[in-house]
Amino acid sequence: MATLPLNELMAADWAEALRPVDGQLRGVLTFLAAEVAAGHQVLPSPSNVLRAFRQPLADVKVLV
């Protein structure tokens, strides 16, 4: 997962918005993959780690 382009991990507009922190995101994904490889349980499951970003940014509403 850490090697996939951002636009394959999330909606295209999120990928563009998060491009400046691409390195940090990849670091987190690499760390989580290493934890799973070491036999540790990771929650949420790896397939759900970036799930919130599958919803297009343009469709996200924030209530403050």
CHARMM-style PDB file with segment names, atoms N, HN, CA, C and O in Angstrom:
ATOM      1  N   MET     1       0.827  -1.192   0.000  1.00  0.00      PROA
ATOM      2  CA  MET     1       0.000   0.000   0.000  1.00  0.00      PROA
ATOM      3  C   MET     1       0.871   1.256   0.000  1.00  0.00      PROA
ATOM      4  O   MET     1       0.506   2.257  -0.616  1.00  0.00      PROA
ATOM      5  N   ALA     2       2.001   1.215   0.674  1.00  0.00      PROA
ATOM      6  HN  ALA     2       2.297   0.402   1.174  1.00  0.00      PROA
ATOM      7  CA  ALA     2       2.860   2.397   0.775  1.00  0.00      PROA
ATOM      8  C   ALA     2       3.489   2.775  -0.559  1.00  0.00      PROA
ATOM      9  O   ALA     2       3.968   3.897  -0.721  1.00  0.00      PROA
ATOM     10  N   THR     3       3.492   1.855  -1.513  1.00  0.00      PROA
ATOM     11  HN  THR     3       3.103   0.943  -1.382  1.00  0.00      PROA
ATOM     12  CA  THR     3       4.126   2.155  -2.796  1.00  0.00      PROA
ATOM     13  C   THR     3       3.132   2.606  -3.860  1.00  0.00      PROA
ATOM     14  O   THR     3       3.535   3.052  -4.934  1.00  0.00      PROA
ATOM     15  N   LEU     4       1.852   2.494  -3.574  1.00  0.00      PROA
ATOM     16  HN  LEU     4       1.525   2.131  -2.702  1.00  0.00      PROA
ATOM     17  CA  LEU     4       0.841   2.918  -4.543  1.00  0.00      PROA
ATOM     18  C   LEU     4       0.794   4.441  -4.629  1.00  0.00      PROA
ATOM     19  O   LEU     4       1.040   5.124  -3.635  1.00  0.00      PROA
ATOM     20  N   PRO     5       0.480   4.974  -5.804  1.00  0.00      PROA
ATOM     21  CA  PRO     5       0.300   6.426  -5.912  1.00  0.00      PROA
ATOM     22  C   PRO     5      -0.866   6.872  -5.030  1.00  0.00      PROA
ATOM     23  O   PRO     5      -1.820   6.122  -4.823  1.00  0.00      PROA
ATOM     24  N   LEU     6      -0.782   8.085  -4.520  1.00  0.00      PROA
ATOM     25  HN  LEU     6      -0.007   8.695  -4.689  1.00  0.00      PROA
ATOM     26  CA  LEU     6      -1.842   8.587  -3.646  1.00  0.00      PROA
ATOM     27  C   LEU     6      -3.213   8.510  -4.301  1.00  0.00      PROA
ATOM     28  O   LEU     6      -4.201   8.201  -3.634  1.00  0.00      PROA
ATOM     29  N   ASN     7      -3.285   8.790  -5.605  1.00  0.00      PROA
ATOM     30  HN  ASN     7      -2.483   9.041  -6.146  1.00  0.00      PROA
ATOM     31  CA  ASN     7      -4.600   8.784  -6.252  1.00  0.00      PROA
ATOM     32  C   ASN     7      -5.193   7.385  -6.372  1.00  0.00      PROA
ATOM     33  O   ASN     7      -6.357   7.248  -6.749  1.00  0.00      PROA
ATOM     34  N   GLU     8      -4.424   6.344  -6.064  1.00  0.00      PROA
ATOM     35  HN  GLU     8      -3.478   6.455  -5.758  1.00  0.00      PROA
ATOM     36  CA  GLU     8      -4.979   4.991  -6.002  1.00  0.00      PROA
ATOM     37  C   GLU     8      -5.384   4.627  -4.577  1.00  0.00      PROA
ATOM     38  O   GLU     8      -6.107   3.654  -4.365  1.00  0.00      PROA
ATOM     39  N   LEU     9      -4.926   5.394  -3.617  1.00  0.00      PROA
ATOM     40  HN  LEU     9      -4.338   6.185  -3.789  1.00  0.00      PROA
ATOM     41  CA  LEU     9      -5.252   5.143  -2.218  1.00  0.00      PROA
ATOM     42  C   LEU     9      -6.433   5.968  -1.736  1.00  0.00      PROA
ATOM     43  O   LEU     9      -7.056   5.650  -0.723  1.00  0.00      PROA
ATOM     44  N   MET    10      -6.733   7.034  -2.474  1.00  0.00      PROA
ATOM     45  HN  MET    10      -6.226   7.293  -3.296  1.00  0.00      PROA
ATOM     46  CA  MET    10      -7.769   7.966  -2.030  1.00  0.00      PROA
ATOM     47  C   MET    10      -8.342   8.697  -3.235  1.00  0.00      PROA
ATOM     48  O   MET    10      -7.845   8.567  -4.354  1.00  0.00      PROA
ATOM     49  N   ALA    11      -9.389   9.464  -2.988  1.00  0.00      PROA
ATOM     50  HN  ALA    11      -9.792   9.570  -2.080  1.00  0.00      PROA
ATOM     51  CA  ALA    11      -9.994  10.269  -4.051  1.00  0.00      PROA
ATOM     52  C   ALA    11      -8.953  11.244  -4.606  1.00  0.00      PROA
ATOM     53  O   ALA    11      -8.075  11.712  -3.882  1.00  0.00      PROA
ATOM     54  N   ALA    12      -9.066  11.535  -5.881  1.00  0.00      PROA
ATOM     55  HN  ALA    12      -9.779  11.155  -6.470  1.00  0.00      PROA
ATOM     56  CA  ALA    12      -8.072  12.372  -6.566  1.00  0.00      PROA
ATOM     57  C   ALA    12      -7.904  13.746  -5.921  1.00  0.00      PROA
ATOM     58  O   ALA    12      -6.784  14.249  -5.830  1.00  0.00      PROA
ATOM     59  N   ASP    13      -9.003  14.359  -5.472  1.00  0.00      PROA
ATOM     60  HN  ASP    13      -9.913  13.950  -5.547  1.00  0.00      PROA
ATOM     61  CA  ASP    13      -8.864  15.694  -4.877  1.00  0.00      PROA
ATOM     62  C   ASP    13      -8.170  15.638  -3.518  1.00  0.00      PROA
ATOM     63  O   ASP    13      -7.456  16.570  -3.148  1.00  0.00      PROA
ATOM     64  N   TRP    14      -8.375  14.551  -2.774  1.00  0.00      PROA
ATOM     65  HN  TRP    14      -8.955  13.794  -3.074  1.00  0.00      PROA
ATOM     66  CA  TRP    14      -7.623  14.368  -1.528  1.00  0.00      PROA
ATOM     67  C   TRP    14      -6.148  14.152  -1.841  1.00  0.00      PROA
ATOM     68  O   TRP    14      -5.280  14.710  -1.170  1.00  0.00      PROA
ATOM     69  N   ALA    15      -5.867  13.353  -2.847  1.00  0.00      PROA
ATOM     70  HN  ALA    15      -6.572  12.900  -3.392  1.00  0.00      PROA
ATOM     71  CA  ALA    15      -4.474  13.085  -3.216  1.00  0.00      PROA
ATOM     72  C   ALA    15      -3.748  14.386  -3.541  1.00  0.00      PROA
ATOM     73  O   ALA    15      -2.602  14.586  -3.136  1.00  0.00      PROA
ATOM     74  N   GLU    16      -4.417  15.257  -4.265  1.00  0.00      PROA
ATOM     75  HN  GLU    16      -5.347  15.094  -4.594  1.00  0.00      PROA
ATOM     76  CA  GLU    16      -3.809  16.549  -4.605  1.00  0.00      PROA
ATOM     77  C   GLU    16      -3.616  17.406  -3.356  1.00  0.00      PROA
ATOM     78  O   GLU    16      -2.570  18.033  -3.188  1.00  0.00      PROA
ATOM     79  N   ALA    17      -4.613  17.435  -2.488  1.00  0.00      PROA
ATOM     80  HN  ALA    17      -5.463  16.925  -2.624  1.00  0.00      PROA
ATOM     81  CA  ALA    17      -4.528  18.248  -1.269  1.00  0.00      PROA
ATOM     82  C   ALA    17      -3.446  17.736  -0.316  1.00  0.00      PROA
ATOM     83  O   ALA    17      -2.816  18.523   0.391  1.00  0.00      PROA
ATOM     84  N   LEU    18      -3.233  16.427  -0.299  1.00  0.00      PROA
ATOM     85  HN  LEU    18      -3.744  15.788  -0.873  1.00  0.00      PROA
ATOM     86  CA  LEU    18      -2.273  15.832   0.634  1.00  0.00      PROA
ATOM     87  C   LEU    18      -0.893  15.604   0.017  1.00  0.00      PROA
ATOM     88  O   LEU    18       0.001  15.074   0.675  1.00  0.00      PROA
ATOM     89  N   ARG    19      -0.721  15.997  -1.230  1.00  0.00      PROA
ATOM     90  HN  ARG    19      -1.448  16.428  -1.765  1.00  0.00      PROA
ATOM     91  CA  ARG    19       0.568  15.814  -1.899  1.00  0.00      PROA
ATOM     92  C   ARG    19       1.740  16.419  -1.106  1.00  0.00      PROA
ATOM     93  O   ARG    19       2.813  15.817  -1.083  1.00  0.00      PROA
ATOM     94  N   PRO    20       1.580  17.586  -0.455  1.00  0.00      PROA
ATOM     95  CA  PRO    20       2.701  18.142   0.312  1.00  0.00      PROA
ATOM     96  C   PRO    20       3.163  17.255   1.476  1.00  0.00      PROA
ATOM     97  O   PRO    20       4.304  17.371   1.923  1.00  0.00      PROA
ATOM     98  N   VAL    21       2.296  16.381   1.962  1.00  0.00      PROA
ATOM     99  HN  VAL    21       1.369  16.286   1.598  1.00  0.00      PROA
ATOM    100  CA  VAL    21       2.678  15.502   3.078  1.00  0.00      PROA
ATOM    101  C   VAL    21       2.782  14.047   2.623  1.00  0.00      PROA
ATOM    102  O   VAL    21       2.667  13.127   3.434  1.00  0.00      PROA
ATOM    103  N   ASP    22       2.998  13.847   1.341  1.00  0.00      PROA
ATOM    104  HN  ASP    22       3.092  14.594   0.683  1.00  0.00      PROA
ATOM    105  CA  ASP    22       3.118  12.500   0.775  1.00  0.00      PROA
ATOM    106  C   ASP    22       4.163  11.676   1.528  1.00  0.00      PROA
ATOM    107  O   ASP    22       3.921  10.515   1.861  1.00  0.00      PROA
ATOM    108  N   GLY    23       5.306  12.267   1.792  1.00  0.00      PROA
ATOM    109  HN  GLY    23       5.502  13.210   1.522  1.00  0.00      PROA
ATOM    110  CA  GLY    23       6.377  11.546   2.488  1.00  0.00      PROA
ATOM    111  C   GLY    23       5.967  11.073   3.874  1.00  0.00      PROA
ATOM    112  O   GLY    23       6.276   9.948   4.268  1.00  0.00      PROA
ATOM    113  N   GLN    24       5.278  11.925   4.605  1.00  0.00      PROA
ATOM    114  HN  GLN    24       5.027  12.838   4.285  1.00  0.00      PROA
ATOM    115  CA  GLN    24       4.828  11.552   5.945  1.00  0.00      PROA
ATOM    116  C   GLN    24       3.778  10.441   5.878  1.00  0.00      PROA
ATOM    117  O   GLN    24       3.803   9.507   6.680  1.00  0.00      PROA
ATOM    118  N   LEU    25       2.860  10.547   4.920  1.00  0.00      PROA
ATOM    119  HN  LEU    25       2.839  11.305   4.268  1.00  0.00      PROA
ATOM    120  CA  LEU    25       1.851   9.493   4.762  1.00  0.00      PROA
ATOM    121  C   LEU    25       2.512   8.162   4.442  1.00  0.00      PROA
ATOM    122  O   LEU    25       2.147   7.128   5.001  1.00  0.00      PROA
ATOM    123  N   ARG    26       3.476   8.193   3.549  1.00  0.00      PROA
ATOM    124  HN  ARG    26       3.772   9.033   3.095  1.00  0.00      PROA
ATOM    125  CA  ARG    26       4.182   6.954   3.185  1.00  0.00      PROA
ATOM    126  C   ARG    26       4.956   6.400   4.375  1.00  0.00      PROA
ATOM    127  O   ARG    26       5.051   5.184   4.546  1.00  0.00      PROA
ATOM    128  N   GLY    27       5.504   7.282   5.188  1.00  0.00      PROA
ATOM    129  HN  GLY    27       5.426   8.270   5.049  1.00  0.00      PROA
ATOM    130  CA  GLY    27       6.196   6.833   6.394  1.00  0.00      PROA
ATOM    131  C   GLY    27       5.260   6.103   7.343  1.00  0.00      PROA
ATOM    132  O   GLY    27       5.614   5.065   7.902  1.00  0.00      PROA
ATOM    133  N   VAL    28       4.079   6.645   7.520  1.00  0.00      PROA
ATOM    134  HN  VAL    28       3.792   7.488   7.066  1.00  0.00      PROA
ATOM    135  CA  VAL    28       3.080   6.004   8.386  1.00  0.00      PROA
ATOM    136  C   VAL    28       2.667   4.656   7.803  1.00  0.00      PROA
ATOM    137  O   VAL    28       2.588   3.662   8.525  1.00  0.00      PROA
ATOM    138  N   LEU    29       2.403   4.622   6.504  1.00  0.00      PROA
ATOM    139  HN  LEU    29       2.467   5.430   5.917  1.00  0.00      PROA
ATOM    140  CA  LEU    29       1.990   3.367   5.869  1.00  0.00      PROA
ATOM    141  C   LEU    29       3.096   2.315   5.935  1.00  0.00      PROA
ATOM    142  O   LEU    29       2.823   1.133   6.143  1.00  0.00      PROA
ATOM    143  N   THR    30       4.327   2.743   5.760  1.00  0.00      PROA
ATOM    144  HN  THR    30       4.548   3.703   5.591  1.00  0.00      PROA
ATOM    145  CA  THR    30       5.460   1.818   5.852  1.00  0.00      PROA
ATOM    146  C   THR    30       5.592   1.277   7.270  1.00  0.00      PROA
ATOM    147  O   THR    30       5.823   0.084   7.468  1.00  0.00      PROA
ATOM    148  N   PHE    31       5.446   2.156   8.251  1.00  0.00      PROA
ATOM    149  HN  PHE    31       5.259   3.125   8.090  1.00  0.00      PROA
ATOM    150  CA  PHE    31       5.502   1.738   9.651  1.00  0.00      PROA
ATOM    151  C   PHE    31       4.406   0.719   9.955  1.00  0.00      PROA
ATOM    152  O   PHE    31       4.661  -0.307  10.585  1.00  0.00      PROA
ATOM    153  N   LEU    32       3.191   1.006   9.506  1.00  0.00      PROA
ATOM    154  HN  LEU    32       2.984   1.840   8.994  1.00  0.00      PROA
ATOM    155  CA  LEU    32       2.080   0.087   9.766  1.00  0.00      PROA
ATOM    156  C   LEU    32       2.303  -1.258   9.084  1.00  0.00      PROA
ATOM    157  O   LEU    32       1.997  -2.303   9.658  1.00  0.00      PROA
ATOM    158  N   ALA    33       2.835  -1.238   7.866  1.00  0.00      PROA
ATOM    159  HN  ALA    33       3.083  -0.389   7.400  1.00  0.00      PROA
ATOM    160  CA  ALA    33       3.125  -2.490   7.158  1.00  0.00      PROA
ATOM    161  C   ALA    33       4.172  -3.302   7.921  1.00  0.00      PROA
ATOM    162  O   ALA    33       4.073  -4.527   7.997  1.00  0.00      PROA
ATOM    163  N   ALA    34       5.165  -2.629   8.482  1.00  0.00      PROA
ATOM    164  HN  ALA    34       5.245  -1.635   8.421  1.00  0.00      PROA
ATOM    165  CA  ALA    34       6.190  -3.321   9.263  1.00  0.00      PROA
ATOM    166  C   ALA    34       5.594  -3.923  10.534  1.00  0.00      PROA
ATOM    167  O   ALA    34       5.967  -5.023  10.940  1.00  0.00      PROA
ATOM    168  N   GLU    35       4.683  -3.208  11.149  1.00  0.00      PROA
ATOM    169  HN  GLU    35       4.380  -2.314  10.819  1.00  0.00      PROA
ATOM    170  CA  GLU    35       4.021  -3.733  12.345  1.00  0.00      PROA
ATOM    171  C   GLU    35       3.218  -4.991  12.020  1.00  0.00      PROA
ATOM    172  O   GLU    35       3.263  -5.970  12.765  1.00  0.00      PROA
ATOM    173  N   VAL    36       2.494  -4.962  10.919  1.00  0.00      PROA
ATOM    174  HN  VAL    36       2.458  -4.166  10.314  1.00  0.00      PROA
ATOM    175  CA  VAL    36       1.718  -6.134  10.493  1.00  0.00      PROA
ATOM    176  C   VAL    36       2.666  -7.289  10.183  1.00  0.00      PROA
ATOM    177  O   VAL    36       2.413  -8.427  10.577  1.00  0.00      PROA
ATOM    178  N   ALA    37       3.756  -6.996   9.475  1.00  0.00      PROA
ATOM    179  HN  ALA    37       3.962  -6.071   9.155  1.00  0.00      PROA
ATOM    180  CA  ALA    37       4.732  -8.030   9.121  1.00  0.00      PROA
ATOM    181  C   ALA    37       5.365  -8.645  10.363  1.00  0.00      PROA
ATOM    182  O   ALA    37       5.755  -9.812  10.355  1.00  0.00      PROA
ATOM    183  N   ALA    38       5.466  -7.857  11.429  1.00  0.00      PROA
ATOM    184  HN  ALA    38       5.149  -6.909  11.435  1.00  0.00      PROA
ATOM    185  CA  ALA    38       6.045  -8.358  12.678  1.00  0.00      PROA
ATOM    186  C   ALA    38       5.026  -9.132  13.507  1.00  0.00      PROA
ATOM    187  O   ALA    38       5.337  -9.619  14.594  1.00  0.00      PROA
ATOM    188  N   GLY    39       3.809  -9.241  12.984  1.00  0.00      PROA
ATOM    189  HN  GLY    39       3.556  -8.846  12.101  1.00  0.00      PROA
ATOM    190  CA  GLY    39       2.787 -10.016  13.676  1.00  0.00      PROA
ATOM    191  C   GLY    39       1.933  -9.222  14.640  1.00  0.00      PROA
ATOM    192  O   GLY    39       1.136  -9.799  15.379  1.00  0.00      PROA
ATOM    193  N   HSD    40       2.086  -7.908  14.646  1.00  0.00      PROA
ATOM    194  HN  HSD    40       2.734  -7.439  14.046  1.00  0.00      PROA
ATOM    195  CA  HSD    40       1.274  -7.079  15.528  1.00  0.00      PROA
ATOM    196  C   HSD    40      -0.071  -6.777  14.883  1.00  0.00      PROA
ATOM    197  O   HSD    40      -0.185  -6.670  13.662  1.00  0.00      PROA
ATOM    198  N   GLN    41      -1.070  -6.643  15.717  1.00  0.00      PROA
ATOM    199  HN  GLN    41      -0.977  -6.729  16.709  1.00  0.00      PROA
ATOM    200  CA  GLN    41      -2.391  -6.277  15.217  1.00  0.00      PROA
ATOM    201  C   GLN    41      -2.442  -4.769  15.012  1.00  0.00      PROA
ATOM    202  O   GLN    41      -2.017  -4.003  15.877  1.00  0.00      PROA
ATOM    203  N   VAL    42      -2.954  -4.356  13.884  1.00  0.00      PROA
ATOM    204  HN  VAL    42      -3.299  -4.978  13.181  1.00  0.00      PROA
ATOM    205  CA  VAL    42      -3.093  -2.939  13.563  1.00  0.00      PROA
ATOM    206  C   VAL    42      -4.577  -2.653  13.366  1.00  0.00      PROA
ATOM    207  O   VAL    42      -5.260  -3.334  12.601  1.00  0.00      PROA
ATOM    208  N   LEU    43      -5.054  -1.646  14.062  1.00  0.00      PROA
ATOM    209  HN  LEU    43      -4.499  -1.093  14.683  1.00  0.00      PROA
ATOM    210  CA  LEU    43      -6.444  -1.226  13.917  1.00  0.00      PROA
ATOM    211  C   LEU    43      -6.484   0.242  13.558  1.00  0.00      PROA
ATOM    212  O   LEU    43      -5.745   1.028  14.150  1.00  0.00      PROA
ATOM    213  N   PRO    44      -7.307   0.642  12.622  1.00  0.00      PROA
ATOM    214  CA  PRO    44      -8.167  -0.212  11.819  1.00  0.00      PROA
ATOM    215  C   PRO    44      -7.334  -1.107  10.909  1.00  0.00      PROA
ATOM    216  O   PRO    44      -6.125  -0.927  10.769  1.00  0.00      PROA
ATOM    217  N   SER    45      -7.996  -2.055  10.305  1.00  0.00      PROA
ATOM    218  HN  SER    45      -8.979  -2.201  10.418  1.00  0.00      PROA
ATOM    219  CA  SER    45      -7.284  -2.966   9.414  1.00  0.00      PROA
ATOM    220  C   SER    45      -6.578  -2.156   8.325  1.00  0.00      PROA
ATOM    221  O   SER    45      -7.055  -1.088   7.942  1.00  0.00      PROA
ATOM    222  N   PRO    46      -5.458  -2.653   7.830  1.00  0.00      PROA
ATOM    223  CA  PRO    46      -4.694  -1.896   6.833  1.00  0.00      PROA
ATOM    224  C   PRO    46      -5.528  -1.394   5.652  1.00  0.00      PROA
ATOM    225  O   PRO    46      -5.269  -0.309   5.130  1.00  0.00      PROA
ATOM    226  N   SER    47      -6.506  -2.158   5.236  1.00  0.00      PROA
ATOM    227  HN  SER    47      -6.716  -3.039   5.660  1.00  0.00      PROA
ATOM    228  CA  SER    47      -7.330  -1.722   4.101  1.00  0.00      PROA
ATOM    229  C   SER    47      -8.226  -0.537   4.451  1.00  0.00      PROA
ATOM    230  O   SER    47      -8.769   0.115   3.559  1.00  0.00      PROA
ATOM    231  N   ASN    48      -8.382  -0.257   5.733  1.00  0.00      PROA
ATOM    232  HN  ASN    48      -7.941  -0.787   6.458  1.00  0.00      PROA
ATOM    233  CA  ASN    48      -9.243   0.850   6.162  1.00  0.00      PROA
ATOM    234  C   ASN    48      -8.477   2.055   6.708  1.00  0.00      PROA
ATOM    235  O   ASN    48      -9.093   3.026   7.147  1.00  0.00      PROA
ATOM    236  N   VAL    49      -7.160   2.008   6.686  1.00  0.00      PROA
ATOM    237  HN  VAL    49      -6.659   1.220   6.329  1.00  0.00      PROA
ATOM    238  CA  VAL    49      -6.368   3.084   7.294  1.00  0.00      PROA
ATOM    239  C   VAL    49      -6.667   4.440   6.654  1.00  0.00      PROA
ATOM    240  O   VAL    49      -6.825   5.428   7.372  1.00  0.00      PROA
ATOM    241  N   LEU    50      -6.747   4.510   5.358  1.00  0.00      PROA
ATOM    242  HN  LEU    50      -6.619   3.708   4.775  1.00  0.00      PROA
ATOM    243  CA  LEU    50      -7.025   5.785   4.676  1.00  0.00      PROA
ATOM    244  C   LEU    50      -8.450   5.839   4.124  1.00  0.00      PROA
ATOM    245  O   LEU    50      -8.737   6.609   3.207  1.00  0.00      PROA
ATOM    246  N   ARG    51      -9.316   5.039   4.670  1.00  0.00      PROA
ATOM    247  HN  ARG    51      -9.083   4.414   5.415  1.00  0.00      PROA
ATOM    248  CA  ARG    51     -10.680   4.910   4.152  1.00  0.00      PROA
ATOM    249  C   ARG    51     -11.426   6.240   4.094  1.00  0.00      PROA
ATOM    250  O   ARG    51     -12.172   6.483   3.146  1.00  0.00      PROA
ATOM    251  N   ALA    52     -11.241   7.088   5.074  1.00  0.00      PROA
ATOM    252  HN  ALA    52     -10.635   6.891   5.845  1.00  0.00      PROA
ATOM    253  CA  ALA    52     -11.957   8.369   5.100  1.00  0.00      PROA
ATOM    254  C   ALA    52     -11.655   9.210   3.867  1.00  0.00      PROA
ATOM    255  O   ALA    52     -12.476  10.030   3.454  1.00  0.00      PROA
ATOM    256  N   PHE    53     -10.485   9.010   3.282  1.00  0.00      PROA
ATOM    257  HN  PHE    53      -9.819   8.344   3.617  1.00  0.00      PROA
ATOM    258  CA  PHE    53     -10.078   9.810   2.130  1.00  0.00      PROA
ATOM    259  C   PHE    53     -10.602   9.262   0.807  1.00  0.00      PROA
ATOM    260  O   PHE    53     -10.297   9.813  -0.251  1.00  0.00      PROA
ATOM    261  N   ARG    54     -11.374   8.200   0.850  1.00  0.00      PROA
ATOM    262  HN  ARG    54     -11.621   7.752   1.709  1.00  0.00      PROA
ATOM    263  CA  ARG    54     -11.991   7.688  -0.381  1.00  0.00      PROA
ATOM    264  C   ARG    54     -13.192   8.538  -0.786  1.00  0.00      PROA
ATOM    265  O   ARG    54     -13.555   8.601  -1.960  1.00  0.00      PROA
ATOM    266  N   GLN    55     -13.797   9.186   0.194  1.00  0.00      PROA
ATOM    267  HN  GLN    55     -13.502   9.135   1.148  1.00  0.00      PROA
ATOM    268  CA  GLN    55     -14.888  10.126  -0.081  1.00  0.00      PROA
ATOM    269  C   GLN    55     -14.257  11.378  -0.679  1.00  0.00      PROA
ATOM    270  O   GLN    55     -13.345  11.944  -0.077  1.00  0.00      PROA
ATOM    271  N   PRO    56     -14.710  11.822  -1.833  1.00  0.00      PROA
ATOM    272  CA  PRO    56     -14.094  13.016  -2.427  1.00  0.00      PROA
ATOM    273  C   PRO    56     -14.107  14.211  -1.472  1.00  0.00      PROA
ATOM    274  O   PRO    56     -15.097  14.463  -0.786  1.00  0.00      PROA
ATOM    275  N   LEU    57     -13.018  14.921  -1.442  1.00  0.00      PROA
ATOM    276  HN  LEU    57     -12.214  14.716  -1.999  1.00  0.00      PROA
ATOM    277  CA  LEU    57     -12.890  16.102  -0.590  1.00  0.00      PROA
ATOM    278  C   LEU    57     -14.017  17.093  -0.864  1.00  0.00      PROA
ATOM    279  O   LEU    57     -14.531  17.730   0.055  1.00  0.00      PROA
ATOM    280  N   ALA    58     -14.388  17.216  -2.107  1.00  0.00      PROA
ATOM    281  HN  ALA    58     -13.971  16.699  -2.854  1.00  0.00      PROA
ATOM    282  CA  ALA    58     -15.451  18.156  -2.481  1.00  0.00      PROA
ATOM    283  C   ALA    58     -16.790  17.797  -1.838  1.00  0.00      PROA
ATOM    284  O   ALA    58     -17.657  18.658  -1.692  1.00  0.00      PROA
ATOM    285  N   ASP    59     -16.962  16.534  -1.455  1.00  0.00      PROA
ATOM    286  HN  ASP    59     -16.258  15.834  -1.573  1.00  0.00      PROA
ATOM    287  CA  ASP    59     -18.218  16.089  -0.847  1.00  0.00      PROA
ATOM    288  C   ASP    59     -18.194  16.141   0.680  1.00  0.00      PROA
ATOM    289  O   ASP    59     -19.210  15.870   1.321  1.00  0.00      PROA
ATOM    290  N   VAL    60     -17.065  16.480   1.261  1.00  0.00      PROA
ATOM    291  HN  VAL    60     -16.240  16.700   0.741  1.00  0.00      PROA
ATOM    292  CA  VAL    60     -16.933  16.487   2.718  1.00  0.00      PROA
ATOM    293  C   VAL    60     -17.518  17.774   3.281  1.00  0.00      PROA
ATOM    294  O   VAL    60     -17.217  18.873   2.815  1.00  0.00      PROA
ATOM    295  N   LYS    61     -18.342  17.613   4.274  1.00  0.00      PROA
ATOM    296  HN  LYS    61     -18.586  16.720   4.653  1.00  0.00      PROA
ATOM    297  CA  LYS    61     -18.937  18.755   4.975  1.00  0.00      PROA
ATOM    298  C   LYS    61     -18.429  18.729   6.409  1.00  0.00      PROA
ATOM    299  O   LYS    61     -18.354  17.668   7.029  1.00  0.00      PROA
ATOM    300  N   VAL    62     -18.087  19.880   6.925  1.00  0.00      PROA
ATOM    301  HN  VAL    62     -18.148  20.742   6.421  1.00  0.00      PROA
ATOM    302  CA  VAL    62     -17.579  19.981   8.288  1.00  0.00      PROA
ATOM    303  C   VAL    62     -18.543  20.820   9.107  1.00  0.00      PROA
ATOM    304  O   VAL    62     -18.930  21.918   8.706  1.00  0.00      PROA
ATOM    305  N   LEU    63     -18.918  20.294  10.243  1.00  0.00      PROA
ATOM    306  HN  LEU    63     -18.603  19.403  10.568  1.00  0.00      PROA
ATOM    307  CA  LEU    63     -19.795  21.009  11.155  1.00  0.00      PROA
ATOM    308  C   LEU    63     -18.977  21.378  12.377  1.00  0.00      PROA
ATOM    309  O   LEU    63     -18.419  20.511  13.049  1.00  0.00      PROA
ATOM    310  N   VAL    64     -18.911  22.654  12.656  1.00  0.00      PROA
ATOM    311  HN  VAL    64     -19.364  23.358  12.110  1.00  0.00      PROA
ATOM    312  CA  VAL    64     -18.117  23.118  13.800  1.00  0.00      PROA
ATOM    313  C   VAL    64     -19.046  23.620  14.876  1.00  0.00      PROA
ATOM    314  OT1 VAL    64     -18.588  24.059  15.931  1.00  0.00      PROA
TER     315      VAL     64
END
